[in-house]
Amino acid sequence: MRIKMTIKRSFCLLLMLVISGSICGCFPISMGRPGPYTDNETALYTIAAYSIPGVAGGIRAKIEVLEEDSFGRVLFQIGFGSDPLYYQRFGDQGNMCALVVCQHRDDQKVYYYEDDCFIVYTDAERFSTMEQEQLKANNDWNLPLDYDKMREKRIIAKERQGYTYSTDQRKIETGKAKDAFLEQIHLDEEEYAFLELLDNDNQGRKLLFVVVEQFKDGGVVDASSVRSFLEIFDSNNPNEQVVIEEISDPKYIGNEIKAFKQQNNWMRQD
């Protein structure tokens, strides 16, 4: 009897997981840090990790290719958990997902339109057909490839997935950037700043995003109290001005990153 009940419970649990995964559209989401992406997924993951705040350090979800155009572009979906950056817009319950367009990929590199290649949404909110079509239009879907408009990046190796820089470099750079951040942005006693490296330009400057959370008794006080910022920092040039800007709407983080880079003469590095 116990064996039958155990089997029944296991079956029910599996059924619930399948249903919930189907509803969110990002199934299967694996908690923690499972094995790295492999094969063609490594190129697609590389675009997301360098473009979308929260992806590199988030929950790994299966990458799903949704469409491919006549010139080899790929529209794909990736899930990356519930990142604090998006709390102020979506709340702290929803798992984040993104639609991303890859322009081209080969064995060594991946090519994409910087800051125009993705939209983010939650598993609860989903995304509209209009948004998807606009994303494709912004990425010249079904038009001849234009390499002059593309950013190229070397594909992230399996052992480096989960962060775009080495562990030592990440600790050093984020430590210096955090000190610079705290010199400009005042935090209350119960607030803490968390930084993540996102990208770098050809001048050696780093682009980081910063999340400020308020903690009390070991937990986040209120999701609506979370603040988020973009920071450009150059550890090789102490005299270079540190630039910080608060993010107004994480839903359109790609637009805000693009404008922030343009205002601060960001020069892309391939």
Buried (B, 14 or more C-beta within 10 A) or exposed (E): EEEEEEEEEEEEEEEEEEEEBEEBBBBEBEEEEEEBBEEBBBBBBBBBBBBBBBBBBBBBBBBBEEEEBEEEBBBBBBBBBBBBBBBBBBEBEBBBBBBBBBBBBEEEBBBBBBBBBBBBBBBEBEBEEEEBEEBBEBBBBEEEBEEEBBBBBEBBEEEBBBBBBEEEBBEEBBEBBBEBBEEEBEEEEEBEBBBBBBBBBEBEBBBBBBBBBBEEEEEBBEBEBBBBBBBBBBBEEEEBEBBBBEBEEBBBBBEBBBEBBEEBEBEBBE
